[in-house]
Amino acid sequence: MTAPDLLIVGGGAAGLSAAATARAIDLSVELLDERPALGGNFFAGIGERTDGDGAFGPDYARGRSLLAAAGAAKLSKATLAWRIERDGRAFALGEEGPVRSIGPKRLLVATGAMERPIPIPGAILPGVMYAGAAQLMLKTASSVPSGRCVLVGSGPLLLLLAKQLLDFGVVPSALVETTPRVGFAAALQGLPAALNAPDLLRKGLALQRAIKRARVPWHRHATGVSLLGRERVEQVAFTDANGHNQSIHTELALLHDGIIPNDHVTRQLGCRESWNAAQHCFSPVTDQWGETSLPGIFAAGDCTGIWGAQAAELAGEIAALEIGRQLGRIDAQERDRRAREPLLKLKRQRAFRPFLEQRFPPLISRAEQAAADAVICRCENVTAGEIRSAVAQGATGPDQLKSFTRSGMGPCQGRSCAMAVAEIMAKEIGCSVQAVGRHDIRPPLKPLPLGKVGAAQVELETVA
């Protein structure tokens, strides 16, 4: 069993920043990331690209310096932390070799964000994927759509992907934006706070100008979106802002309706969480240094709430400084001195979020109005109608719902359906989403060979 000062789970902006800061104050660090390349979602493939970063902008290139600064830490790619105990001890499985155990003095969870699942008609047809997945393919393999593609939904990532596709020479057939009219008016209320981060405002305006300049058909305020096709997606159907029914032929539909924290690890640990009404998601509760309700367990970045890549980098740095103080590498005065500027910058970054939350409220991902035949749990093929029927028969919570429908019992353990299940049950029961909650998470966090688990047990007995 290895015993570093700090174990970091997640190799994105927060994880790399924390690793770099921790090494700078002489902490021993091990970082685990299940992907074959470090960088997380924002900096995906940063250490693997050979064709430059121009299409992704200077912020993306920042990932190279983070990766270089974290290089003194032990960085383990393609390594899954499949079980983590409340004392921070973790069990990891790499591409080769047996499961190994790690007993750090402190644990930092930096697992980032995931796409908000979208249960609209036709969403499981071949030829439909999430915009975030398409962006990962673009960043890691320069893979672009070969035929007609339509971007559907709402959120800044959708606009960013449209611009990036244009930079790669791909002109989307259309952008079907589902942001309601109220989103534009409400966003003005958050504009004064957003001025704390003028660079983000400028980037947003630049994205819109680029899309308009390319003459991409842009359908705003779309409602009633559905995806049609027999063997695969063929059309995107919707009602436009004028109340007219529209249909656009496509070979690829890219969906997006915002992102939510990827908080499976903190949920498995039992960290206290709260409901973020503005972001319409759950997130673990942390103090200003990133420490959760479990002493010695920290969380930083978008797994604690959606704040963006720059904020995640700052949060990772701040958490590492407090961990350094707790382990005696620096005192409180030195921690405060080093953290003064990152804390101020983080406050400004977070001040921008209300503007985005009001400008891009989630709409097509809200499952309480999902059609009866809409598939909610993809692993077990459970529909919204089956969930409503189970509630009518007496299911009172997501874990009990498993007994009725097997919803949440597949390989993803509710990763793709937990929010939708909670929304549907809340509507049927007549209570709030936070009162319903979500499925419990049990190890393994993701599937792994049973033989590896058996080998891990032998190793633990030997260590003991």
C-alpha angles and dihedrals in degrees: 000000000000120000114199122173090242132023115195121196109201131039102215130106095301096043096047092045091050091048092050093048094045092052090048089061092045101257118148107239138191120187124195125197125172095212122089090239130040124236105084119227100315097043095032113165093001093144095044106048119108100176099069132255100260096118091055099047136235093297090063091050088056086075091070092061091047091051091048092049091050092048094100089065123081102263115193115191125192088024122134122209093208099172130026126182126216090252090059098257110143137194115216134191123198130189091272135027132027129308110281131200126229123197107192127181089229134016127211119194111206103161097143126207140313135208116276104248114246116209100190125140111283095014093130096051117119108262093043120106140151120270091234091058090050090051091051090053089049093051099041102036106012085240114165134180112275097202141024113326131184124198112217132188138024141294141079093274090064091056091044092052091049090054093046092051089051089052088055091051097258117127111200114231090230146340111226105193117193097191106131121235090251088063092069094046094044091049090065089066090061095043097095091056091044089060086074085076104039092163090065091050091051091050091052093051090047091054092053092048092051093051093048092046090055089052093233107173103251118197109190129197093017118176136184093036118186136164117228133197144110109230094005139355113301106160143025109216125192146141113255129222091271094054095256121138112240134188126190123192113231143162095202130032117196113199129200135161103162132288136270133204116283091224103157093121096051089045092053089050092051096239113172112261136190137205115254103207094186093054093033094228144095121255136177116262114244136170122239090279094052098254113147128214087278110077112242093017113108133183129194139174130022093336085076096048135318108282105138138253097290091050090047091054091051093046091053091052092048093049092050091053092054091046088052090052093049091051093047100249092119133011127239093262092055091044091053092047093051093042098048096089097038091051091051092047091047091053090054092048092051091048087067095059099078088060092054093042091054093041095049110029113175111256117151091043093059103108102191090091096039117140115260093248095047109120109237103170105044095184093060098023094239117166131212089248092056091051092051090048091052091052089051088053092053110277104148103178143019095262092050089047088065089068091052101042111002087240108162094016097103129097094283093054092221097315090132099034111028095096093044092048091050092049094050094046092047091053093048096044094041099237139105125286091241090055090056095046124181141282119292113252121227131183135295091063088201131010118282134167114285090224089062091055090051091051090050090057091054091049092051092051090051092050092049 
